[in-house]
Amino acid sequence: MTRFETLLAEGAAVPVEGWDFSWFAGRATEERPPWGYARLLGERMATAAVALDVQTGGGEVLATIDTAPGVLVATESWPPNLAVARRTLAPLGATVVAAADGGDLPFAAGTFDLVTSRHPVTTRWDEIGRVLRPGGGYLSQQVGVGSVRELTDAVMGPQPVSQDRSPARAVAAAEAVGLEVVDLREATLRMEFHDIAAVVVFLRKVIWTVPGFTVERYRDALVALHERIGAEGPFVAHSTRYLIEARRPER
């Protein structure tokens, strides 16, 4: 078996449920945003009474908080992640609820004084505004425009860059439902992939990078990328992130 085939098989076999990226140690790197989302999340959760984490994945980021609110709820859409999140968040006393990424939130209006979300697939701003109490806040780190586009283009060929994930659109959507944006920060961050197994695991895990990705479908592109890494060193891409914090006015 060639090295390419060995790496390909390894990348195809790695479990991809949850949002634990520890497998990538020594295989891929990503620069972290300067604002420290996990720290901000912990600070906001420590002062909340009733909080919701939307699209929690496997609950790994939420589980890092030191102090949980009296009532803590999380939503997740993917069944394998639901099981992981329930195990991960059990020590915090959290309830994990199944909810579609783009659907209505299954909670009454004005339930939460804090809603959070890290890298949501989609943000239902109308639902965020609805479930927040007056004076309540929303904290989110989101994927920005053209994130990891170098990898998308290397696998699929040049692709148009959608503006759907622009911070300006997020601000407009938040304000349209009556929320006040109190913080907005942006960052472009360097990523490196050191072998094709890391590329395969990333594309299987972060499914919006190459929609419909399978090893079989994109085998030729993976061969070319493997040869490029062998000749030039790590494949470099850039992720884009933005932090947005909004509040529902008291009145």
PASEBA-1860 file (N, C-alpha, C; in nm, 3 decimals):
! residues 251
1> MTRFETLL> 0.085/-0.120/0.000/0.000/0.000/0.000/0.088/0.125/0.000 ~ 0.061/0.221/-0.087/0.139/0.344/-0.094/0.113/0.430/0.028 ~ 0.200/0.529/0.052/0.179/0.621/0.163/0.047/0.697/0.146 ~ 0.017/0.736/0.023/-0.109/0.805/-0.001/-0.227/0.719/0.042 ~ -0.229/0.592/0.002/-0.339/0.503/0.037/-0.348/0.483/0.188 ~ -0.233/0.472/0.253/-0.231/0.455/0.398/-0.292/0.575/0.468 ~ -0.250/0.695/0.426/-0.303/0.817/0.487/-0.451/0.834/0.456 ~ -0.489/0.799/0.335/-0.630/0.812/0.297/-0.717/0.721/0.384
9> AEGAAVPV> -0.671/0.597/0.404/-0.747/0.503/0.487/-0.754/0.551/0.631 ~ -0.643/0.606/0.679/-0.642/0.658/0.816/-0.742/0.773/0.831 ~ -0.740/0.866/0.737/-0.831/0.980/0.744/-0.976/0.940/0.734 ~ -1.005/0.836/0.658/-1.142/0.791/0.640/-1.195/0.715/0.761 ~ -1.105/0.667/0.847/-1.147/0.583/0.960/-1.165/0.661/1.090 ~ -1.117/0.784/1.097/-1.123/0.861/1.222/-1.268/0.899/1.253 ~ -1.318/0.874/1.374/-1.454/0.919/1.410/-1.463/1.071/1.405 ~ -1.576/1.123/1.358/-1.588/1.268/1.342/-1.704/1.327/1.421
17> EGWDFSWF> -1.768/1.249/1.509/-1.874/1.308/1.590/-1.813/1.403/1.694 ~ -1.894/1.500/1.738/-1.847/1.596/1.837/-1.754/1.700/1.776 ~ -1.704/1.791/1.861/-1.614/1.896/1.816/-1.480/1.891/1.888 ~ -1.435/1.767/1.915/-1.303/1.747/1.973/-1.203/1.738/1.858 ~ -1.109/1.834/1.854/-1.012/1.840/1.745/-0.873/1.791/1.791 ~ -0.868/1.718/1.901/-0.738/1.677/1.955/-0.664/1.582/1.861 ~ -0.737/1.510/1.776/-0.670/1.419/1.682/-0.573/1.493/1.592 ~ -0.599/1.619/1.564/-0.517/1.694/1.469/-0.380/1.734/1.524
25> AGRATEER> -0.354/1.711/1.651/-0.224/1.750/1.709/-0.109/1.689/1.630 ~ -0.019/1.774/1.581/0.093/1.729/1.501/0.059/1.704/1.355 ~ -0.070/1.715/1.319/-0.114/1.689/1.181/-0.166/1.816/1.113 ~ -0.223/1.906/1.193/-0.277/2.031/1.139/-0.281/2.134/1.252 ~ -0.274/2.261/1.216/-0.279/2.368/1.316/-0.372/2.478/1.267 ~ -0.430/2.551/1.363/-0.512/2.667/1.330/-0.488/2.774/1.435 ~ -0.452/2.890/1.391/-0.435/3.004/1.480/-0.569/3.036/1.547 ~ -0.564/3.074/1.674/-0.686/3.100/1.749/-0.721/3.248/1.745
33> PPWGYARL> -0.850/3.283/1.747/-0.890/3.424/1.750/-0.838/3.493/1.877 ~ -0.807/3.621/1.867/-0.745/3.690/1.980/-0.838/3.717/2.097 ~ -0.970/3.709/2.076/-1.060/3.750/2.184/-1.086/3.641/2.287 ~ -1.053/3.515/2.257/-1.071/3.408/2.355/-1.216/3.377/2.384 ~ -1.282/3.311/2.289/-1.425/3.284/2.304/-1.457/3.203/2.430 ~ -1.378/3.100/2.457/-1.407/3.015/2.573/-1.403/3.096/2.703 ~ -1.308/3.188/2.712/-1.300/3.273/2.831/-1.423/3.362/2.842 ~ -1.462/3.425/2.732/-1.581/3.510/2.733/-1.705/3.429/2.766
41> LGERMATA> -1.715/3.308/2.711/-1.828/3.221/2.740/-1.837/3.191/2.889 ~ -1.722/3.158/2.949/-1.721/3.129/3.092/-1.763/3.247/3.176 ~ -1.719/3.367/3.136/-1.757/3.488/3.210/-1.906/3.513/3.201 ~ -1.963/3.499/3.082/-2.106/3.526/3.065/-2.189/3.420/3.138 ~ -2.148/3.293/3.129/-2.223/3.187/3.195/-2.221/3.202/3.346 ~ -2.111/3.252/3.401/-2.099/3.265/3.546/-2.198/3.364/3.605 ~ -2.248/3.456/3.524/-2.341/3.558/3.575/-2.484/3.535/3.526 ~ -2.507/3.427/3.453/-2.641/3.399/3.399/-2.720/3.310/3.495
49> AVALDVQT> -2.852/3.323/3.491/-2.939/3.238/3.570/-2.997/3.125/3.486 ~ -3.040/3.158/3.363/-3.099/3.059/3.273/-3.034/3.079/3.136 ~ -2.961/2.980/3.088/-2.882/2.998/2.967/-2.904/2.885/2.867 ~ -2.883/2.919/2.741/-2.899/2.825/2.630/-2.778/2.831/2.540 ~ -2.721/2.715/2.505/-2.614/2.705/2.405/-2.672/2.638/2.281 ~ -2.674/2.711/2.170/-2.738/2.663/2.047/-2.634/2.594/1.959 ~ -2.673/2.478/1.902/-2.585/2.400/1.814/-2.455/2.370/1.888 ~ -2.466/2.302/2.000/-2.355/2.281/2.091/-2.252/2.180/2.041
57> GGGEVLAT> -2.282/2.108/1.931/-2.190/2.003/1.886/-2.189/1.891/1.988 ~ -2.070/1.852/2.031/-2.059/1.752/2.137/-2.050/1.813/2.275 ~ -2.072/1.945/2.284/-2.069/2.013/2.412/-1.930/2.043/2.465 ~ -1.827/2.020/2.382/-1.689/2.031/2.431/-1.653/2.173/2.476 ~ -1.696/2.274/2.400/-1.662/2.411/2.437/-1.742/2.455/2.559 ~ -1.870/2.427/2.560/-1.953/2.463/2.676/-1.901/2.397/2.803 ~ -1.849/2.277/2.791/-1.802/2.203/2.908/-1.682/2.269/2.976 ~ -1.618/2.366/2.909/-1.500/2.431/2.968/-1.536/2.537/3.071
65> IDTAPGVL> -1.664/2.574/3.084/-1.699/2.679/3.178/-1.677/2.632/3.321 ~ -1.637/2.724/3.409/-1.612/2.690/3.549/-1.740/2.691/3.632 ~ -1.832/2.784/3.600/-1.954/2.801/3.679/-2.074/2.794/3.587 ~ -2.162/2.698/3.612/-2.281/2.682/3.528/-2.398/2.761/3.587 ~ -2.484/2.815/3.502/-2.607/2.878/3.551/-2.695/2.777/3.625 ~ -2.791/2.828/3.697/-2.883/2.739/3.766/-2.959/2.650/3.671 ~ -2.994/2.704/3.554/-3.059/2.625/3.448/-2.975/2.640/3.322 ~ -2.929/2.529/3.270/-2.846/2.529/3.150/-2.903/2.429/3.050
73> VATESWPP> -2.928/2.479/2.928/-2.986/2.397/2.822/-2.898/2.411/2.698 ~ -2.888/2.305/2.620/-2.815/2.309/2.493/-2.899/2.241/2.386 ~ -2.886/2.287/2.262/-2.951/2.221/2.150/-2.846/2.165/2.055 ~ -2.883/2.059/1.983/-2.797/1.999/1.882/-2.885/1.923/1.784 ~ -2.845/1.922/1.657/-2.928/1.861/1.553/-2.882/1.721/1.514 ~ -2.753/1.691/1.524/-2.699/1.566/1.470/-2.705/1.458/1.576 ~ -2.777/1.348/1.554/-2.794/1.244/1.657/-2.664/1.194/1.721 ~ -2.557/1.165/1.645/-2.434/1.123/1.714/-2.380/1.228/1.810
81> NLAVARRT> -2.393/1.357/1.775/-2.348/1.462/1.865/-2.436/1.473/1.988 ~ -2.565/1.445/1.974/-2.655/1.451/2.089/-2.607/1.358/2.200 ~ -2.572/1.237/2.163/-2.525/1.141/2.263/-2.396/1.188/2.328 ~ -2.304/1.240/2.248/-2.177/1.291/2.302/-2.202/1.409/2.395 ~ -2.288/1.502/2.352/-2.314/1.622/2.432/-2.379/1.586/2.565 ~ -2.469/1.492/2.565/-2.535/1.454/2.691/-2.434/1.396/2.790 ~ -2.338/1.319/2.742/-2.234/1.268/2.832/-2.141/1.380/2.878 ~ -2.101/1.464/2.783/-2.004/1.568/2.813/-2.058/1.671/2.911
89> LAPLGATV> -2.186/1.707/2.895/-2.244/1.815/2.973/-2.316/1.769/3.099 ~ -2.323/1.638/3.121/-2.389/1.588/3.242/-2.330/1.644/3.371 ~ -2.197/1.660/3.382/-2.142/1.716/3.506/-2.189/1.859/3.534 ~ -2.232/1.932/3.431/-2.282/2.069/3.450/-2.431/2.071/3.480 ~ -2.496/1.954/3.477/-2.639/1.949/3.498/-2.719/2.003/3.382 ~ -2.660/2.002/3.264/-2.725/2.059/3.146/-2.825/1.961/3.084 ~ -2.931/2.015/3.029/-3.027/1.940/2.949/-2.997/1.963/2.802 ~ -2.983/1.856/2.725/-2.951/1.867/2.582/-3.075/1.825/2.503
97> VAAADGGD> -3.120/1.915/2.415/-3.245/1.898/2.341/-3.216/1.889/2.192 ~ -3.282/1.798/2.123/-3.269/1.788/1.977/-3.345/1.903/1.912 ~ -3.279/1.973/1.821/-3.343/2.084/1.749/-3.271/2.103/1.617 ~ -3.347/2.119/1.509/-3.289/2.140/1.377/-3.213/2.271/1.372 ~ -3.103/2.273/1.298/-3.019/2.393/1.293/-3.094/2.516/1.247 ~ -3.179/2.502/1.146/-3.249/2.618/1.093/-3.392/2.630/1.138 ~ -3.432/2.547/1.234/-3.571/2.546/1.278/-3.597/2.638/1.395 ~ -3.723/2.640/1.438/-3.759/2.718/1.556/-3.696/2.655/1.680
105> LPFAAGTF> -3.661/2.740/1.776/-3.611/2.690/1.903/-3.729/2.643/1.988 ~ -3.721/2.524/2.047/-3.836/2.466/2.117/-3.851/2.518/2.260 ~ -3.856/2.651/2.273/-3.866/2.714/2.405/-3.963/2.832/2.398 ~ -4.022/2.862/2.512/-4.115/2.973/2.519/-4.042/3.107/2.505 ~ -4.115/3.208/2.462/-4.058/3.342/2.449/-4.011/3.392/2.585 ~ -3.897/3.462/2.582/-3.846/3.524/2.704/-3.795/3.427/2.808 ~ -3.747/3.310/2.766/-3.703/3.207/2.861/-3.564/3.234/2.916 ~ -3.471/3.286/2.834/-3.329/3.287/2.869/-3.275/3.429/2.888
113> DLVTSRHP> -3.184/3.442/2.985/-3.112/3.569/2.996/-2.977/3.564/2.925 ~ -2.940/3.445/2.874/-2.818/3.433/2.793/-2.838/3.323/2.690 ~ -2.803/3.354/2.564/-2.797/3.255/2.457/-2.658/3.263/2.396 ~ -2.596/3.149/2.372/-2.462/3.146/2.314/-2.458/3.047/2.198 ~ -2.359/3.062/2.111/-2.341/2.966/2.002/-2.203/2.985/1.941 ~ -2.129/2.877/1.928/-1.998/2.881/1.863/-2.007/2.810/1.729 ~ -1.976/2.883/1.625/-1.975/2.831/1.488/-2.108/2.767/1.447 ~ -2.219/2.839/1.465/-2.348/2.783/1.422/-2.352/2.766/1.271
121> VTTRWDEI> -2.420/2.661/1.227/-2.440/2.639/1.084/-2.523/2.753/1.026 ~ -2.625/2.791/1.099/-2.709/2.904/1.061/-2.758/2.971/1.188 ~ -2.788/3.099/1.182/-2.836/3.172/1.299/-2.977/3.224/1.272 ~ -3.073/3.176/1.348/-3.209/3.226/1.340/-3.221/3.346/1.434 ~ -3.190/3.462/1.382/-3.191/3.582/1.466/-3.329/3.609/1.523 ~ -3.432/3.578/1.445/-3.567/3.599/1.497/-3.595/3.513/1.620 ~ -3.544/3.388/1.618/-3.563/3.298/1.730/-3.475/3.338/1.850 ~ -3.353/3.384/1.822/-3.267/3.433/1.931/-3.337/3.546/2.004
129> GRVLRPGG> -3.386/3.643/1.927/-3.455/3.756/1.988/-3.579/3.714/2.064 ~ -3.651/3.614/2.013/-3.775/3.571/2.076/-3.752/3.507/2.211 ~ -3.649/3.420/2.222/-3.631/3.345/2.347/-3.553/3.422/2.452 ~ -3.492/3.536/2.414/-3.420/3.617/2.512/-3.517/3.698/2.598 ~ -3.486/3.709/2.724/-3.559/3.798/2.813/-3.516/3.942/2.786 ~ -3.600/4.040/2.817/-3.554/4.180/2.810/-3.427/4.197/2.893 ~ -3.326/4.260/2.831/-3.197/4.276/2.896/-3.104/4.158/2.877 ~ -3.154/4.049/2.816/-3.072/3.931/2.794/-2.974/3.948/2.678
137> GYLSQQVG> -2.872/3.864/2.674/-2.767/3.880/2.574/-2.739/3.755/2.494 ~ -2.684/3.777/2.375/-2.642/3.669/2.284/-2.494/3.687/2.254 ~ -2.416/3.580/2.274/-2.272/3.580/2.245/-2.243/3.467/2.147 ~ -2.175/3.501/2.038/-2.148/3.399/1.937/-2.017/3.426/1.866 ~ -1.940/3.318/1.843/-1.826/3.321/1.751/-1.871/3.250/1.624 ~ -1.857/3.318/1.511/-1.911/3.265/1.387/-1.803/3.253/1.279 ~ -1.830/3.163/1.186/-1.744/3.146/1.068/-1.776/3.259/0.970 ~ -1.672/3.326/0.921/-1.692/3.440/0.834/-1.688/3.405/0.686
145> VGSVRELT> -1.683/3.509/0.605/-1.686/3.496/0.459/-1.557/3.429/0.408 ~ -1.574/3.332/0.320/-1.459/3.272/0.251/-1.366/3.194/0.341 ~ -1.417/3.143/0.453/-1.330/3.069/0.545/-1.277/2.942/0.480 ~ -1.147/2.922/0.490/-1.077/2.805/0.436/-1.102/2.791/0.285 ~ -1.118/2.902/0.217/-1.151/2.896/0.074/-1.039/2.834/-0.007 ~ -0.914/2.846/0.041/-0.802/2.785/-0.032/-0.819/2.633/-0.041 ~ -0.868/2.572/0.067/-0.889/2.428/0.065/-1.010/2.392/-0.020 ~ -1.117/2.470/-0.009/-1.235/2.447/-0.093/-1.196/2.450/-0.240
153> DAVMGPQP> -1.121/2.552/-0.280/-1.082/2.566/-0.421/-0.987/2.456/-0.465 ~ -0.898/2.413/-0.374/-0.803/2.307/-0.410/-0.874/2.175/-0.437 ~ -0.985/2.152/-0.368/-1.057/2.025/-0.384/-1.164/2.034/-0.493 ~ -1.235/2.147/-0.500/-1.350/2.159/-0.591/-1.321/2.241/-0.716 ~ -1.206/2.307/-0.721/-1.183/2.408/-0.823/-1.235/2.542/-0.773 ~ -1.200/2.652/-0.840/-1.240/2.785/-0.793/-1.392/2.796/-0.775 ~ -1.431/2.846/-0.658/-1.572/2.858/-0.623/-1.608/3.004/-0.594 ~ -1.732/3.045/-0.624/-1.774/3.180/-0.585/-1.779/3.192/-0.433
161> VSQDRSPA> -1.752/3.310/-0.384/-1.751/3.334/-0.239/-1.881/3.404/-0.200 ~ -1.962/3.335/-0.123/-2.089/3.392/-0.078/-2.066/3.495/0.032 ~ -2.150/3.596/0.035/-2.145/3.698/0.140/-2.245/3.669/0.252 ~ -2.306/3.552/0.250/-2.409/3.520/0.350/-2.356/3.528/0.493 ~ -2.228/3.499/0.510/-2.171/3.496/0.644/-2.097/3.624/0.681 ~ -2.125/3.732/0.613/-2.054/3.856/0.643/-2.100/3.913/0.776 ~ -2.009/3.972/0.854/-2.047/4.036/0.979/-2.151/4.146/0.959 ~ -2.142/4.220/0.848/-2.238/4.327/0.823/-2.380/4.271/0.812
169> RAVAAAEA> -2.394/4.156/0.745/-2.526/4.094/0.735/-2.576/4.047/0.871 ~ -2.486/3.997/0.953/-2.525/3.953/1.087/-2.575/4.070/1.170 ~ -2.504/4.181/1.163/-2.547/4.301/1.236/-2.685/4.345/1.189 ~ -2.705/4.349/1.058/-2.834/4.391/1.003/-2.946/4.298/1.047 ~ -2.917/4.166/1.047/-3.019/4.069/1.086/-3.053/4.081/1.235 ~ -2.951/4.104/1.317/-2.976/4.121/1.461/-3.060/4.245/1.487 ~ -3.024/4.355/1.422/-3.097/4.480/1.443/-3.239/4.472/1.389 ~ -3.258/4.391/1.285/-3.392/4.379/1.226/-3.492/4.314/1.321
177> VGLEVVDL> -3.443/4.235/1.417/-3.534/4.171/1.513/-3.531/4.243/1.648 ~ -3.474/4.364/1.648/-3.479/4.447/1.768/-3.366/4.430/1.865 ~ -3.260/4.359/1.826/-3.145/4.344/1.914/-3.045/4.457/1.891 ~ -2.969/4.488/1.993/-2.865/4.590/1.984/-2.729/4.522/1.986 ~ -2.650/4.541/1.881/-2.516/4.482/1.875/-2.421/4.567/1.959 ~ -2.358/4.502/2.058/-2.271/4.575/2.151/-2.124/4.544/2.131 ~ -2.093/4.441/2.052/-1.953/4.408/2.025/-1.946/4.333/1.892 ~ -1.846/4.367/1.810/-1.822/4.299/1.683/-1.672/4.303/1.655
185> REATLRME> -1.611/4.186/1.640/-1.467/4.177/1.613/-1.445/4.073/1.504 ~ -1.341/4.093/1.422/-1.313/4.004/1.311/-1.167/3.960/1.314 ~ -1.139/3.840/1.259/-1.001/3.792/1.253/-0.985/3.697/1.134 ~ -0.866/3.701/1.071/-0.826/3.605/0.969/-0.710/3.526/1.025 ~ -0.717/3.394/1.021/-0.630/3.307/1.099/-0.565/3.201/1.011 ~ -0.437/3.180/1.030/-0.360/3.086/0.948/-0.387/2.941/0.991 ~ -0.404/2.855/0.891/-0.419/2.712/0.912/-0.313/2.638/0.830 ~ -0.265/2.526/0.883/-0.171/2.441/0.810/-0.215/2.295/0.820
193> FHDIAAVV> -0.212/2.227/0.705/-0.242/2.084/0.699/-0.113/2.012/0.658 ~ -0.067/1.920/0.744/0.065/1.860/0.724/0.060/1.729/0.646 ~ -0.058/1.669/0.633/-0.069/1.549/0.549/-0.213/1.535/0.501 ~ -0.233/1.446/0.406/-0.364/1.434/0.343/-0.466/1.370/0.437 ~ -0.420/1.292/0.535/-0.514/1.237/0.635/-0.580/1.350/0.712 ~ -0.504/1.451/0.748/-0.560/1.566/0.820/-0.662/1.639/0.734 ~ -0.634/1.651/0.606/-0.729/1.715/0.513/-0.859/1.635/0.509 ~ -0.849/1.504/0.498/-0.968/1.419/0.488/-1.051/1.427/0.615
201> VFLRKVIW> -0.989/1.420/0.730/-1.064/1.427/0.855/-1.132/1.563/0.869 ~ -1.060/1.669/0.833/-1.119/1.804/0.842/-1.241/1.816/0.751 ~ -1.231/1.767/0.628/-1.342/1.779/0.534/-1.460/1.690/0.574 ~ -1.434/1.579/0.639/-1.543/1.494/0.689/-1.610/1.556/0.812 ~ -1.534/1.633/0.887/-1.584/1.690/1.012/-1.650/1.826/0.990 ~ -1.584/1.912/0.913/-1.634/2.047/0.888/-1.701/2.043/0.750 ~ -1.822/1.994/0.746/-1.882/1.947/0.622/-1.917/2.058/0.524 ~ -1.924/2.184/0.571/-1.959/2.292/0.478/-1.839/2.339/0.397
209> TVPGFTVE> -1.718/2.292/0.429/-1.600/2.335/0.352/-1.607/2.283/0.209 ~ -1.640/2.157/0.193/-1.663/2.095/0.062/-1.795/2.018/0.073 ~ -1.907/2.080/0.040/-2.037/2.014/0.056/-2.042/1.881/-0.020 ~ -2.093/1.779/0.045/-2.103/1.648/-0.018/-1.972/1.575/-0.031 ~ -1.871/1.613/0.049/-1.740/1.551/0.037/-1.744/1.402/0.069 ~ -1.681/1.324/-0.018/-1.645/1.185/0.010/-1.507/1.162/-0.050 ~ -1.434/1.068/0.007/-1.302/1.035/-0.045/-1.312/0.987/-0.190 ~ -1.412/0.908/-0.219/-1.426/0.852/-0.354/-1.455/0.963/-0.456
217> RYRDALVA> -1.542/1.053/-0.422/-1.582/1.159/-0.516/-1.466/1.251/-0.550 ~ -1.380/1.279/-0.452/-1.274/1.379/-0.473/-1.135/1.316/-0.470 ~ -1.127/1.190/-0.506/-0.999/1.119/-0.498/-0.891/1.187/-0.582 ~ -0.921/1.227/-0.704/-0.819/1.289/-0.790/-0.765/1.417/-0.729 ~ -0.854/1.498/-0.672/-0.810/1.622/-0.608/-0.724/1.592/-0.485 ~ -0.757/1.486/-0.412/-0.679/1.448/-0.294/-0.540/1.400/-0.334 ~ -0.531/1.326/-0.445/-0.400/1.284/-0.495/-0.314/1.407/-0.526 ~ -0.371/1.504/-0.596/-0.296/1.625/-0.632/-0.254/1.702/-0.508
225> LHERIGAE> -0.342/1.709/-0.408/-0.309/1.782/-0.286/-0.202/1.710/-0.206 ~ -0.209/1.577/-0.204/-0.105/1.496/-0.138/0.031/1.522/-0.202 ~ 0.036/1.523/-0.333/0.163/1.547/-0.403/0.213/1.688/-0.379 ~ 0.121/1.784/-0.371/0.159/1.923/-0.344/0.221/1.936/-0.205 ~ 0.162/1.871/-0.105/0.216/1.876/0.030/0.355/1.812/0.033 ~ 0.371/1.701/-0.039/0.501/1.636/-0.044/0.608/1.722/-0.108 ~ 0.570/1.803/-0.206/0.667/1.886/-0.279/0.692/2.020/-0.211 ~ 0.588/2.080/-0.152/0.598/2.217/-0.103/0.591/2.232/0.049
233> GPFVAHST> 0.552/2.125/0.119/0.532/2.135/0.263/0.386/2.157/0.296 ~ 0.355/2.192/0.421/0.215/2.201/0.465/0.130/2.288/0.374 ~ 0.006/2.243/0.353/-0.090/2.323/0.278/-0.144/2.432/0.369 ~ -0.136/2.556/0.324/-0.176/2.671/0.405/-0.310/2.725/0.358 ~ -0.400/2.745/0.452/-0.529/2.808/0.426/-0.554/2.910/0.536 ~ -0.663/2.981/0.526/-0.695/3.082/0.627/-0.843/3.072/0.664 ~ -0.868/3.062/0.793/-1.006/3.066/0.841/-1.042/3.211/0.873 ~ -1.169/3.244/0.861/-1.217/3.376/0.901/-1.319/3.357/1.012
241> RYLIEARR> -1.310/3.439/1.114/-1.398/3.431/1.229/-1.443/3.571/1.269 ~ -1.562/3.579/1.326/-1.602/3.704/1.390/-1.678/3.675/1.518 ~ -1.660/3.763/1.612/-1.731/3.758/1.739/-1.841/3.862/1.734 ~ -1.962/3.822/1.771/-2.072/3.917/1.777/-2.144/3.899/1.910 ~ -2.172/4.011/1.974/-2.248/4.010/2.099/-2.361/4.111/2.085 ~ -2.481/4.066/2.120/-2.599/4.152/2.106/-2.685/4.140/2.231 ~ -2.767/4.242/2.252/-2.857/4.241/2.368/-2.999/4.278/2.327 ~ -3.093/4.220/2.399/-3.232/4.259/2.382/-3.257/4.375/2.477
249> PER> -3.302/4.489/2.427/-3.325/4.604/2.515/-3.420/4.571/2.629 ~ -3.404/4.641/2.739/-3.491/4.622/2.855/-3.637/4.650/2.819 ~ -3.658/4.746/2.729/-3.793/4.780/2.688/-3.804/4.775/2.536
END
